């Protein structure tokens, strides 16, 4: 889960500084998956713990502001 946290932090920073709009698209390749998560991997307890930690819209907005706080609407999407 450390990798997921790092990916989310990097995504927030890329949105905040606008570099996300410069990134090249990369198609997903399911044959390269290392592991596929199945419903059997989750219990009510695990799902509850995840939902208790889930980011709210307000927390995401605060993270974006802390990462640079610029207008996040890219001109090409007006």
N, C-alpha and C positions, 0 to 999 in steps of 0.2 A: 504494500500500500504506500510505501515511501515513494515509489516511482510514480504512482498516480498523483500523489500530492505534488511532487515536483512538476509533473506535466501540467496540472491545473495552475500552479503558480506561474509557470512559463507562459501559459495561454493568457492569463490575466495581464501579464506584463506586455505580451505581444499585442493585445487589444489596446492597452493603455497607450503604448508608444506608436501605434499605427503600423508596426512592422508586420502584423498579420496580413495586411493587404499586399505585401510584397512577396509573401511565401508562395512557392510553387505547389500546385495541387499534386498529391500523390495518391493514386488509386489503391484501395485496399486489396490485399492478396491473401485470401483465406487459406491458401495452401501453405503460407508461411507462419500461420498461427502456431504458437508453442503450446498453448493450452486454451481450451474453450470452457468457459464456466457454465455449469449446468444447474438447473433448479435444485437438484439434490445437494448441491454445495451450500445451500442456504437453509437456515431454520428460522422460525419466528423470532428467536432470540437474536440471531445474527442480523436479520433484516431490521429489527427494532434498534439495534445498536447503530447500524448504518444510518437509519433515518434520524436518529437523535443527533448525529454529527453532520447531517446534510446542510449544505449552505443555503441560507435564505437569500432572496433577492436583495435584501438590505445589506447582508454581509458581503455579497458579491460586489455590490455597488461601492461599499466602503473599501474593499480590497482594490478595486479599480482606481478609486480616488487616491489611495495610498501609493499606488504604483505609478502615478503620473497625472491622473485626473484631467485629461483633455477631453474635448468633444469626441465621442467615439463613433460618430456617424461619418463614414468615409465619403468624400464628395462623389465618388462614382456610384453611390447607392442612394443619392437624393432623388 
